[in-house]
Amino acid sequence: MVAKRLEYPTLSIIAALAVLLVVATGKTAVAQIEAPPGPGPGHETVQHATSGAVTTGKLQFRQYCAPCHGMDGTGDGPVADTLKKKPANLTLLSKNNGGKFPYDHVYNMISGKEVVASHGTREMPIWGLVFSRSKMPGAPGRTEAQVKQKIETIISYIESIQAQ
């Protein structure tokens, strides 16, 4: 018997289910674990991404972000229609911020440090919490520096897809 290779829609469904599982189980952990610290208040970080960081960030973006934000970051991922609020079009962040990429805001949204109460409950997973956990049961979690690096790699990719 020849094994059938998984096709993109099947992988998308698996990724969507994984995201929903994280959202469903992660809400109770939010009160117990703080998000890793991001840039300090008022601290604007200029990112100069290397092509390696962008490539790695693209792979991580596809794994963690694309189910909601879509492969191209425009907010049309396979689970976008199931959400109460349409995911942000991540290609317009700079354009909507006067031509400047809002690094701190993006970092804080991904890490979970920033939550806008007026928007109701947060459907986006708090990736800072997810990234801090170990993949192996009983093993120590990732350090703050490792979590920050993972988030910054994803941000490098998001910055690279900004509309001109």
N, C-alpha and C positions, 0 to 999 in steps of 0.2 A: 504494500500500500504506500502510495506517495503522499507525503505530508503536504497539505495545502498551505501556501504562504499567506499570511494575514495581509489583507489589503488595507488601504488608508481608512476607509469608513469604519472598518472593524477596530483599528487602532484608535480612531477618534472616539468611538463608543467606550472603549476601555479607559481611555484617558478621561473622558467625561465622568464616567462612574468613579474613577479614582478621585477626581476633584470633588465630586459630591460627597464621597466618603470622608474626605478630609474636612469639608465644611461641616458635615453632620457630627463628626466626632471631635473636631477641633474647638467647638464652641465652649465646651466645659473646661478645656485646658487653658483658655485665654485668661481666665481669672487667676490661674496658678502660676503662669509663666510670663515674664515680661519680655517684650520685644527687644532685640539687640539694639544698642544705642546707635543712632545714625549720626549724621553731621550735626554739629552744635547749632543752636538757634542763630539765624542770620548768617550762617556760614555757607557761602556759595562755593561749590566745588566745581572747578573746570575739569571736565573729563577729556582726555586725549586718548581715545581707545586705540589699541593696536589691533591689527587685523586678527590676531590670535584671540584676543578678548572678545571681539565681535563675533567670530566664528563659534567660539565656545558659548557665548551669550545667546546666539541664535539657536543652538541645539537645546540649551536650557529653556529658552523662551518657548520653543516648540513643545517641550515636555510639560512645562508648568503653566504657561500662559495661553497657548494657542487654543485649548478647548473652549475658552470663553472669548478671547480677543482675536482669534483667527490666525492663520499662518502668516498673514501679512500685517497683523496688528490693527486692522480696521474695525474690530469689534464684532465680527460676524463668524465667530467660531461655532462648532457644531452644537454646543450647549447654550449658546447665547439666547436662543428663543425660549429656553426654560427659565430664565432668570427674570426677576421682577423688574430690574432696571437693565437696560442695554449696556453692555460693557463699553468702556471708553474706546474711542478711536485713538490709539497710541501714536499714530503717525502725525497727529495734529497738535501735539503737546507744545512744541516750540512756537508754532504759528499762533496758537491761542494764548501764548505767554509773551507776546511782543517780540517774537523772534529769538528768545532766549530759552534754552532747554531747562525746564524746572527740576533740576537734579534732586534737590532736597525733598520736594514734594513727591517725586516718583519713588525715591528711596523710602520715605516714610510710609507711603501707601503699600509698598511691597512688604516692608518689615512689619507692618501693623502698628507702627508708632502713631500714625495719623488716622483718625476715624472721624468722619463728618456726621455728627449726631443727627442733624436735620435730614439726612438721607435715609434714616431708618436703620434697620439692621444691615450689617456688613455681609454681603454675599461672597465677596472675594476672600479666598483663604488668606490667612495671615502667614505668609510664606516664611517670615523670620522664625516663627515657631516651628514650622515644618522642617526648615533647613537646619535647625539646631538639634534636631533629634538624630540619633544614630540609626543606621539601617539595620544594625544587628541588635537583637534584644539583649539587654544586659550590658552592652558596650557603652562607654561614655559618649555623650553627645558632642557635637562640633563646638569648637571654641567660638567666641564672639568674632574673632578675626576671620575665621573660616566662613562664618555665616555672612559677614560683611562682604567678603570677597565674592561669594556666590551671588549676592544681590547686585554688587557693582558690575559683575560680568553681564548679568541680564540687562542692567541699565545701559551698559555700553552698546549692546545690540539695539535697544529701544531708541537710544540717541541716534544710531546710524540709520534708522528708517524714517526720520523726520522729513515731512514734506518741505520742499523748498519754496 
